[in-house]
């Protein structure tokens, strides 16, 4: 090999050694698959206590059930006399009052079913308790209703420890 060939090869080798060679990219690690995060459960409100007898709701509930009378007191009186412990006496001659009196079996069946719904809730939830209202605001009938409601709940198998007798809405 002559001098010039040798020198040319030496220069090419030197230039090649000075030119940076691209380094292959480092393999990127595959990220682990994300772990699915379960949705945060929304707490369900748990009812632990019921006040049985909200007198302000009774007249409208009776009307929705089909027992019509324009006077709330007449509806209360009918319920107290038919389901509760109040004596009806003479229904008089008012056709609306007579209609309530003549539908006493239906009123009793309606309210008995209402109380049965409460009893079923209490039986299904042994930690739930209820207050049977003896005296409510303006004495709106709790005094006539608590004993028959208590008797029905106990006859359904509701535990006595789930039933409290109380005074509310003072």
C-alpha positions, 0 to 999 in steps of 0.5 A: 500500500502506498503512502497516499493510500495509507494516509487517505485511509488513516484520515478516513478512519480518524474522521469516522472516529470523530463523527458521533455515531447515533446511539440506538434509543434506550428502550422505554419501559412499558408502563404498567396497566392502570389499576381500575379505581372502583367508584366511591360508593354514595352512602345511602341514608339509613332511617333509624327512627320514625315518628308515627303520626304526623297529624298535619299530613293526615287530612290530605292523605285521607283525601288522596285515598278517596275520603272526601270532606272539606273539613280537616277536623271531620276527617280527623274525627272519623279516623279517631273514631274508626281506628282510634279510641274515640267514640263516634256517637251519632253521625248526625245528618250532614251527608259528608259526615254520613259518608265518612261514617258509612265508609268506616270499614274502608277508612279502617282498612286504609289506616291499618294498611298504613300502619302495617307498612310501618310495622313491616319496615320495623320488622325488616330493620331490627335496629329501627325504632319509632315513637308513638305520639301521645300528645302532639301540637294542638292535641291533633289526635295522638292521644286517640291513636297511639294505643291502637297503633301500638297494638297493631305493631305488637300483633305484627311481631314488632319488638316492644323495644322498637316502640317508644311512647312520646310527646313531640311537636310541643 
